Amino acid sequence: MTTVSILEKLEQIEDRYEELERLLADPEVATDYNRLREYAQERAELAELVETYRSAKKVREELDKTRSMLEDELDDDMRDLVKQEIERLEAQENELQQKLRVLLLPKDPNDERNVIMEIRAGTGGEEAALFAADLYRMYVRYAEAHGWKTELLSANVTGIGGFKEVIFEVQGKGAYSRLKHESGVHRVQRVPVTEASGRIHTSTATVAVLPEADEVDVDIKPEDLRIEVFRSSGHGGQSVNTTDSAVRITHLPTGIVVSCQDERSQLQNKMRALSILRARLYDMERRALEEKVDAERRSQVGTGERSEKVRTYNFPQNRVTDHRINFSSYRLEEVLAGELDEFIEQLITAEQAEKLRVAGIA
């Protein structure tokens, strides 16, 4: 942390921050909306890092002054007080230096985006579909607790209230940063409501977390799409709409197929389907680039691949275990009610530790 290169980088960032403050106070800049917005945004992105760096410098100065007091003639009580103050300042300095390490890591450009989440029933038949519905409710409640908005985009409902597939959007600042590690295979161990003998079954559901993509992020050519319309259908295949409002879009180059039928308007279903397709294509491109650029990205928090088992929800033991960080909580009911932060915070910490190790600034 104290290497010259890092200190030089921090000083350069502080210099740039001060330059931005001067630019924002310039009357000429104040009349140029685009420049004003650009400089204000850059300043906001640097603010926490600069404030932490300044606090660390201040603590270092206080620490040096306090240590120098030990060179004076002090009685035993005063010397003990000085040593206690040194310990307090050293702990504060270590905390600030660790925070600086994390703040110096490159930001994930997708962290502030909204997300599209896809949950699909895996092995386990009807029980897997019921578990998919449990996961959906868990994430909706988590979003509500954080003041985020959720919107159901598409759902394939089973007869007793499960989901073969459910796709929904989470809209809110930092949604992707908090939810991105939820991708993977989630496993449940419990006695299914459909099981008469009382035997414990293991079922699974897959979760995919996709950063929402803007139109400028993904170039979708009209000639690459096959768009089909059909009548929406409900449980058992009965028609729930007398018009051809449901939409199926096939992206010919990749073979990705997206269907939406929950809206009565064909246009609304088409827009929703395009939004899901855009997110999937963006996620595909992002994953391919990450694999190419950084093979070391695979860490103890996992690669995010959907085939990877990430968490087990064990009802008999009231236990939820995240296998990537070897962490268990015996608050299963609360977790399924949306209290996920204890897992998410530890996953973020583990990811940061791995990034620090790879960057050589741990």
N, C-alpha and C positions, 0 to 999 in steps of 0.2 A: 504493500500500500504506500510505502514511503519512498519508492523508487523515484528517481529523477524524472523519468518519462511520464509517470502518472501525475506528479506534482506540476510538471510543465503543462500537461494537458488541462489540469484543473485551473491553472492560472490563465491559460488561453481562453478557457470557457468563461471565467470571470471577466476577463477583458472584453470579450464579445458581449456579455450581458450588460456591462456598463456602456458599451458603444450603442447597444440597442436602446438603452434608456435615454441616451442623448438624442438618438434619431427620433424616438417617439415624442420628444419634447421640441423637435424642430418644426416650426410653423409650416414649412414647405411640405414636410411629410404629412402633417395633419390634414392637408387639403387633398392628399392623394389616397383615396380609400383603399386601393389594392396594396400599396406599400404599407400603409398603416396597419392593415389586417395581417399582412405577412410578418412584419416586425413584432407586432403584439403577440402573434401565435408563437414565434420563435422565442420571445422573451418568456412566455408562460411555460414553454417546454424546458427552459433552462433554470427557472426560478428555484425549484426545490433543490436542485443540485448545488447551485451557487449559495443559497442560504445555508445548506448543510456544510459546505466547504468553509464558509465564513465562521460558522459556529465552531467547527473543528479547529480553525486557526486561533480563535479566541480562547478556547479551552487549552490549546497547546501553550499559548502565552501565559495563561494563569498557572499552568502546571510548572513551567520553567521558573516562574517567580516563586511559587510555593516551594519547589525543591531547593531553590537557593537559600531559603530561610533556614534550612538545616545546617548551613555553614555558620550561622550566627550562634552565639551562646544563648541557649534556651534552657529553662528548667524542664524537669521531666514531664510535667503536665502539658506545658506548651509544645514540647517536642512530639508528644503523643497526638495532640490535636493536629499538628502540622502533618504528621504521617497519615492520620485519618483523612485529612483533606486531599492529600496526594492520592490515596487509594480511590477516593470518590472521583477525582478528576481523571485518573487513569481509566476507570471503568467508563466514564462518560466519553473519553476520547476513543476508546475501543469501540463503543457503540456507534459513534459518529463515523468512524473509519469503515466499519462494516456497512453502514448505510451508504456511504460514498461508493464503496465497491459495487453495491447493487445498482445504484443510480448510474454508474458509468457503463453498465452493460447495455448493449444495443437494444432498443425497444422493439418489440414485435409490432410491425406496422398495422397489424389487424386488431390489436388489443382493444381499441376503442369502438370497434364495429359492433353493430347488431349481429345476432346469430340466427341461423336456421338450424333447428334441431330435428333429427329424424330418429325415431325409435321404432324398432321392428321386433316382433316376437321371434324368438329363435327356437331352440329345441324345447319340447314340453307341451306342444299342442295348445289346448284352451288355457292351461295354467300359465304358459308363457305369454299368451295374449293378455291375461289378467295382470301379470307382472309388468308388462309394457305399459298398461294403464296406470299402475302404481307409480312407475317411474315418471310418466307424463305429469301426474298430479304433483309429484315431488318437485319437479323442476318449475312448474307453474307457481307453486307456493314459495319456492326459493326466489323466483323473480319478483313476486308480489312483496316479499319481505325487503327487497332491495329497491322497491319503487319502480320496477321495470314493467313494461307492458308486454303482454303475450297475445299472439293472434294465431288461432288455429288455421292452418293452410290446407291440410288434407288429412282425412282419417278413413281407415278401413276397419269398421267396428264389427266385433263378433256378437253372437246372439246373447251372451250373458254379461256384456259390458266391457269386454277386453278390446285390445287393439292388435290387429295383425300388423298394422303400420299406422303411425301418426306423425305428421310433420307440422311443426309450428315455428313461429318466429318469436324471438325475444328481443325487444327493443329497449335499449338503455345504455347509457355511457359505461363503458368498460365491461359490457356483457361477455364479450369473447374472452377477455383476460381472465374472468372468473370461471367460465364454463368450459374452456377449451380442453381441459384434462379429463372431461367426462366421457370423451370418445372411447369406445371399446365395448367389450362384452361384459355385461352385468349378469351375475348369477344369483338365483334365489333358491334357498333350501327351506321348504316348509311342507305342511300337509295341505294339498290342494282342496278347494271346496268341492271339487268334482271327485275326490277320492273317498270312497266309502270305508275302506279298511283302516284308514288312519296312518298310512305309511308316508314317510317323508320323501318328497320328490325333489329332484334338482332340475330347474328350468333356467332358460337364459333369454336375454333380450339384448339386442345391439343398439348402441347409441352412437350417433354421428353428430358432431358439432361443426357446422360450416360457417365461416365468416360471411356475412352478407356482402355480395358483390354489387358494385355500381355498374351501370352500362358501360362506362369508360374502362372498367377493369377487364372485361371479357368481350371480345369481338365475336358476336354470333351473327353469322351470315344467313339471311333468309333462305338461300338455296340449300343450306345445310339442315333445314328443319322439315320434318314431315308432320303436319298438323292435322289431326283427325278430331271430329266432333261426334258425340253420341249422347244418348239419354242417360241422365243420372239414375242410379239404382240404389235401393235401400237394402235392408236385411232380406235375404232369401232371393234377391234379384228382382224384387218388384220395382216398377217404375215409380219414382218420386217426382218426376217432372215430365210434362208433356211436350217439351221442346228439347232440341239437341243442344243442351247447354254445357255438358261435360266436355272437357278437352284433354286430348292425349298428344303430347309433343315428343317426337323422337329426334334426337340429335344424331344425324346420320354418320358423321365422322367417328364418334365415340360409341354409338349404340345406346346412349343413355336415354331412358324413357321416363317421362314425368306425366302423371295424370292428375287432374283436379276436377272435382265434381260437386264440391260443397256449396258453391255459390249458384244462384239461379241464373245469373248473367254469364253468357258465354265469354264475353270480354273479360269479366272479373276472373273467371277460371283460367283464361289464357294468360292474363297478367301474373297470376299466382304461379302458374306452371313455369312461366319464363323466369320468374324470380328464383324458384327452386333450381331450375336448370342452370342459371347463371352462377348460383352459389356452388353447385356441384362441379361445374367446369373450372371455376376459380380455385376451388379446393384441390382439384386434380392438378392444375398447373402449379399451385403453391407447393404441394407435396413433391412433385417431380423436381422442382427447383431446389428444395431443401435437401433432397436425397443427393442431388448432383453436387451442390455447393459444400455440404457439410455432412460427411458420413458419420462424424462423431456426435451427431445430434441425438442419437439413441442414448438415453440415460436411464437412471433408476426410475424416473417417472414415466418411462415408456415412450414409444414412438407415436402413440396416438392411433395406431392402426386399428381398424374396427375388429380385426380377428383376435385381438389381444384381450385376455381376461383381465379386467381391471379391479372388479369389486365383487364381494360376495355378501349377500344379505341372508343371514342365518336366523330364522325365526325361533327354533327351539332354544337357542342360546342367547336370543335377543342381541345378536352381535352383527355389526357391519365391519368388514375387513377390506381395506384397500391393499392389494397385493403388491403394488408398485413401491410403496413406502413402508410396507409391513406395519401398518397402523390399524388398530381395531378400536371400535367404540361400542359400548354396551347400551346404546340409546337408539335402538333400531326404530322404534315408533317415532321418536323426534326427528331422526334423519329422514324418514319417509314423509314427515310433515314439512320437509323443506329446510331443516337445520343442517346444512351441508358445510358451513364455513370451517368447521374444525378439520375437515378433509381438504377442502380447497386451499386453506392457508398452508397446510403442511405440503401439499403438492407444489404450490408456488415456491415455497422455501427450498424444497428439494431441487426444483428446476433451476433456481437461482444459484444454488451451491454447485450444481453440475456446470452451469455456464461459467461461473467464476473459475472452476478447476480448468476447464478447457481454455479460458482466456489467460490463465496463468496469474490471476490476481486474487486467488483465494487466500 
